[in-house]
Amino acid sequence: MDNSLVNTSESLRDHDFDIRLHNTDKYIETAKNVKLYVKDYGKGKPVILIHGWPLSNEMWEYQIEFLVQNNFRVIAYDRRGFGKSSQPWSGYDYDTLTDDLSAIIEQLQLEDAALIGFSMGGGEVVRYFSRHGGKGVTKAGLISSIIPFLLKTEDNPDGHPREKSENTATAIKEDRIGFVDNFGKTFFGVNIINKPISTPLLEYYRMLCSFASPHATLKCAESFSYTDFRDELHTVNVPTLIIHGNDDKIVPIDLTSKKAAEAIADNTYIVYEGAPHGLFYTEREKLNDDLLHFLNS
């Protein structure tokens, strides 16, 4: 047999084995009796993806595939209370959620990582810098993020009135799945003339939301509605990608990403014209290209 063919075959097998080193899903214990479900795929510089509310890591389906194919190691996990992770009664404040994130980074020994948060997940990104010094993270991303502050106050007059969050909580308590069904349509910009997502896929995302703990759904809504990150933005001291749709009816761009871009020193701010909140699907090709360009820059 041709030795060159043997060597090539062995090289391919070694390469395949090397790629499989991180092709796994696992549970990582981040606190006593709290285990988070973690997907760890691919090989290369790590990219950590933090999902939005009330979804789970599966929302990143189109990004995970793309990034692994472009030679990145992708870590996507379910926040406590969501998806396949433990559903403890407490720990849904941003300090505890970010300590969970820190435990994942520590136990996987991640270095030179990019930390990307969608919507609620932007809070963990910023809090990781203010609370844990951004250890192991050299790039950050805020996608359709709630950063820096959603609540209407005297010094944040354009914010959401407290009554809006209270009405959301009441709707969740009365009919959580009905709330999620209506929320999903606004989330993806579905209306009479615009249907950027199929009905089966919309129902799939509704199902993912239904897996969340009802209590976690409520408590996390309080966390992202009432937590003020304005005094923490200066701690984000790495290159940061900020992407937001200017037709986002869930998290208005002028209240959030526009202000974040004014406060984070080293950022690339990209506005998606006409895009809704759920742009990880509706603008997936553009988002993937912008992520890849940022990660490779």
C-alpha positions as CSV (number, residue, x, y, z in Angstrom):
1,M,0.0,0.0,0.0
2,D,1.2,3.5,-0.8
3,N,2.7,4.9,2.5
4,S,1.5,8.4,1.6
5,L,-2.1,7.1,1.6
6,V,-1.5,5.5,5.0
7,N,0.0,8.6,6.4
8,T,-2.8,10.7,5.0
9,S,-5.4,8.4,6.5
10,E,-3.7,8.4,9.9
11,S,-3.5,12.2,9.7
12,L,-7.2,12.5,9.0
13,R,-8.0,10.2,11.9
14,D,-5.8,12.2,14.2
15,H,-7.5,15.4,13.0
16,D,-11.0,13.9,13.5
17,F,-10.1,12.8,17.0
18,D,-8.6,16.2,17.8
19,I,-11.9,17.9,16.6
20,R,-13.9,15.5,18.8
21,L,-12.0,16.6,21.9
22,H,-14.7,19.2,22.6
23,N,-17.6,17.6,20.7
24,T,-19.5,16.9,23.9
25,D,-22.3,18.0,26.1
26,K,-22.0,17.8,29.9
27,Y,-23.2,19.0,33.2
28,I,-21.0,21.3,35.3
29,E,-21.8,21.9,38.9
30,T,-21.5,25.6,39.6
31,A,-22.9,25.7,43.1
32,K,-24.1,23.2,45.7
33,N,-26.9,21.1,44.1
34,V,-26.8,23.3,40.9
35,K,-25.7,21.7,37.7
36,L,-25.8,23.6,34.4
37,Y,-26.2,21.9,31.1
38,V,-23.2,22.8,28.8
39,K,-22.5,22.2,25.1
40,D,-18.9,22.2,24.3
41,Y,-18.2,21.8,20.5
42,G,-15.3,22.3,18.1
43,K,-11.7,23.4,18.5
44,G,-10.0,26.7,18.5
45,K,-10.5,29.9,20.4
46,P,-13.5,29.6,22.7
47,V,-16.7,31.5,22.2
48,I,-19.2,31.5,25.1
49,L,-22.8,32.0,24.1
50,I,-25.3,33.2,26.7
51,H,-29.0,32.8,25.8
52,G,-31.9,35.2,26.2
53,W,-35.0,35.0,28.3
54,P,-36.9,32.7,28.6
55,L,-35.1,30.5,26.0
56,S,-32.2,28.1,26.3
57,N,-29.0,27.4,24.6
58,E,-30.8,25.9,21.6
59,M,-31.6,29.5,20.4
60,W,-28.0,29.6,19.2
61,E,-28.5,26.6,16.8
62,Y,-27.5,28.6,13.6
63,Q,-24.6,30.3,15.3
64,I,-23.1,27.1,16.9
65,E,-23.0,25.3,13.6
66,F,-21.5,28.2,11.8
67,L,-18.8,29.0,14.4
68,V,-17.6,25.4,14.8
69,Q,-17.3,25.1,11.0
70,N,-15.1,28.3,11.1
71,N,-12.7,26.8,13.6
72,F,-14.0,28.1,16.9
73,R,-14.7,26.2,20.1
74,V,-18.2,27.0,21.1
75,I,-19.6,26.8,24.6
76,A,-23.3,27.3,25.0
77,Y,-25.1,26.6,28.3
78,D,-28.5,26.8,29.9
79,R,-28.8,29.4,32.6
80,R,-30.0,27.9,35.9
81,G,-33.7,27.5,35.8
82,F,-33.9,27.1,32.0
83,G,-33.5,24.3,29.5
84,K,-31.9,21.2,30.9
85,S,-30.1,22.9,33.8
86,S,-31.1,22.6,37.5
87,Q,-34.1,24.6,38.6
88,P,-33.3,25.8,42.2
89,W,-35.7,28.1,44.0
90,S,-33.1,30.9,44.4
91,G,-30.1,32.4,42.7
92,Y,-31.7,34.4,39.8
93,D,-30.0,37.7,40.6
94,Y,-27.2,38.8,38.3
95,D,-24.4,38.2,40.9
96,T,-25.3,34.5,41.3
97,L,-26.0,34.0,37.6
98,T,-22.6,35.5,36.8
99,D,-20.9,33.4,39.4
100,D,-22.4,30.4,37.5
101,L,-20.8,31.7,34.4
102,S,-17.4,32.2,36.2
103,A,-17.6,28.6,37.4
104,I,-18.0,27.3,33.9
105,I,-15.1,29.4,32.6
106,E,-12.9,28.3,35.5
107,Q,-13.8,24.6,35.3
108,L,-13.3,24.5,31.5
109,Q,-10.1,26.5,32.0
110,L,-11.0,28.9,29.2
111,E,-8.6,31.6,28.2
112,D,-8.6,34.2,25.4
113,A,-12.4,33.7,25.1
114,A,-15.1,35.8,23.5
115,L,-18.2,36.2,25.7
116,I,-21.4,36.8,23.8
117,G,-24.7,37.6,25.5
118,F,-28.1,37.9,23.9
119,S,-30.8,40.1,25.5
120,M,-30.8,39.2,29.2
121,G,-27.4,37.6,28.6
122,G,-25.9,41.0,28.2
123,G,-26.2,41.5,31.9
124,E,-24.0,38.5,32.7
125,V,-21.4,39.8,30.2
126,V,-21.2,43.2,31.9
127,R,-21.4,41.8,35.4
128,Y,-18.6,39.3,34.6
129,F,-16.3,42.2,34.0
130,S,-17.4,44.2,37.1
131,R,-17.5,41.2,39.5
132,H,-14.9,38.9,38.1
133,G,-12.6,41.2,36.3
134,G,-13.3,39.7,32.9
135,K,-10.9,36.8,33.7
136,G,-10.1,34.7,30.6
137,V,-12.2,37.0,28.3
138,T,-10.6,39.1,25.6
139,K,-13.6,40.0,23.5
140,A,-17.3,40.7,24.3
141,G,-20.5,40.8,22.5
142,L,-23.9,42.4,23.3
143,I,-26.6,41.2,20.9
144,S,-30.1,42.8,21.3
145,S,-29.0,43.4,24.8
146,I,-30.9,44.9,27.8
147,I,-27.8,46.8,28.8
148,P,-27.5,49.2,30.5
149,F,-30.9,49.9,32.3
150,L,-34.5,49.3,31.4
151,L,-36.5,50.7,34.3
152,K,-37.9,54.2,34.2
153,T,-36.6,56.4,37.0
154,E,-35.9,60.1,37.5
155,D,-32.5,59.8,35.9
156,N,-33.7,57.3,33.3
157,P,-36.9,59.0,32.1
158,D,-37.2,57.0,28.8
159,G,-37.2,53.6,30.6
160,H,-40.0,51.2,31.0
161,P,-42.6,52.1,33.7
162,R,-42.5,49.7,36.6
163,E,-46.2,48.9,35.8
164,K,-45.1,47.3,32.5
165,S,-42.9,44.7,34.3
166,E,-45.6,44.1,36.9
167,N,-48.2,43.5,34.1
168,T,-45.8,41.0,32.5
169,A,-45.4,39.2,35.8
170,T,-49.2,39.0,36.2
171,A,-49.6,37.6,32.7
172,I,-47.0,35.0,33.3
173,K,-48.6,33.9,36.5
174,E,-52.1,33.7,34.9
175,D,-51.1,31.9,31.7
176,R,-47.4,31.5,31.2
177,I,-47.6,29.6,27.9
178,G,-50.2,32.0,26.5
179,F,-47.9,34.9,27.4
180,V,-44.9,33.2,25.7
181,D,-47.0,32.6,22.6
182,N,-47.8,36.3,22.2
183,F,-44.3,37.3,23.3
184,G,-42.8,35.2,20.6
185,K,-44.7,36.9,17.8
186,T,-43.4,40.3,19.0
187,F,-40.0,38.8,19.6
188,F,-39.6,37.8,15.9
189,G,-41.5,40.7,14.4
190,V,-44.5,38.7,13.3
191,N,-47.6,40.7,12.2
192,I,-50.3,40.6,9.5
193,I,-47.9,41.6,6.7
194,N,-44.6,40.3,8.0
195,K,-43.9,36.7,8.8
196,P,-40.1,36.2,9.0
197,I,-40.4,32.9,10.8
198,S,-42.5,29.8,10.0
199,T,-45.3,28.7,12.3
200,P,-43.6,25.4,13.2
201,L,-40.4,27.2,14.1
202,L,-42.3,29.7,16.2
203,E,-44.0,26.9,18.0
204,Y,-40.6,25.2,18.6
205,Y,-39.2,28.4,20.3
206,R,-42.4,28.5,22.4
207,M,-41.7,24.9,23.4
208,L,-38.1,25.8,24.5
209,C,-39.5,28.6,26.6
210,S,-42.0,26.3,28.2
211,F,-39.2,24.1,29.6
212,A,-38.1,27.0,31.9
213,S,-39.0,26.9,35.5
214,P,-42.1,29.2,36.1
215,H,-40.4,30.6,39.2
216,A,-37.1,31.2,37.3
217,T,-39.0,32.9,34.5
218,L,-40.5,35.4,36.9
219,K,-37.4,36.0,38.9
220,C,-35.2,36.5,35.9
221,A,-37.7,39.0,34.5
222,E,-37.3,41.0,37.6
223,S,-33.5,40.8,37.3
224,F,-33.2,42.2,33.8
225,S,-36.1,44.7,34.3
226,Y,-34.7,46.3,37.5
227,T,-30.9,45.8,37.5
228,D,-28.9,49.0,36.7
229,F,-25.6,48.4,34.9
230,R,-24.8,52.0,34.0
231,D,-22.0,52.3,36.6
232,E,-20.4,49.0,35.4
233,L,-20.0,49.7,31.7
234,H,-16.6,51.2,32.2
235,T,-15.3,47.8,33.4
236,V,-15.8,46.3,30.0
237,N,-12.3,46.9,28.9
238,V,-12.0,44.6,25.8
239,P,-13.1,45.0,22.2
240,T,-16.9,44.8,22.3
241,L,-19.4,44.1,19.5
242,I,-22.8,45.7,19.9
243,I,-25.6,44.6,17.5
244,H,-29.2,45.6,17.8
245,G,-32.2,45.9,15.5
246,N,-33.9,49.3,15.2
247,D,-37.3,47.7,15.0
248,D,-36.9,45.8,18.3
249,K,-40.2,46.0,20.1
250,I,-39.0,44.0,23.1
251,V,-35.8,45.9,24.0
252,P,-35.8,49.3,22.3
253,I,-32.5,50.2,20.8
254,D,-32.4,53.9,21.9
255,L,-32.9,52.8,25.6
256,T,-30.2,50.1,25.5
257,S,-27.5,49.5,22.8
258,K,-27.3,53.1,21.7
259,K,-26.4,54.1,25.3
260,A,-24.1,51.1,25.7
261,A,-22.2,52.1,22.6
262,E,-21.7,55.6,24.1
263,A,-20.3,54.2,27.4
264,I,-18.1,51.3,26.4
265,A,-14.8,52.6,25.2
266,D,-13.7,50.1,22.6
267,N,-16.8,49.0,20.7
268,T,-18.1,48.2,17.2
269,Y,-21.8,49.3,17.0
270,I,-23.9,47.8,14.3
271,V,-27.6,48.6,13.7
272,Y,-29.7,46.2,11.7
273,E,-32.3,48.2,9.8
274,G,-35.8,46.9,10.4
275,A,-34.7,43.9,12.5
276,P,-36.7,42.7,15.4
277,H,-35.5,41.4,18.8
278,G,-35.0,37.8,17.6
279,L,-32.4,38.6,15.0
280,F,-30.3,35.5,15.9
281,Y,-32.8,33.8,13.5
282,T,-34.3,36.5,11.3
283,E,-30.9,38.0,10.5
284,R,-28.9,34.9,11.1
285,E,-26.6,35.1,8.0
286,K,-25.7,38.7,8.6
287,L,-25.2,38.1,12.3
288,N,-23.0,35.1,11.6
289,D,-20.9,37.2,9.2
290,D,-20.6,40.1,11.6
291,L,-19.7,37.7,14.5
292,L,-17.0,36.0,12.4
293,H,-15.5,39.2,11.2
294,F,-15.3,40.5,14.8
295,L,-13.9,37.3,16.2
296,N,-11.2,37.1,13.5
297,S,-10.3,40.8,13.8
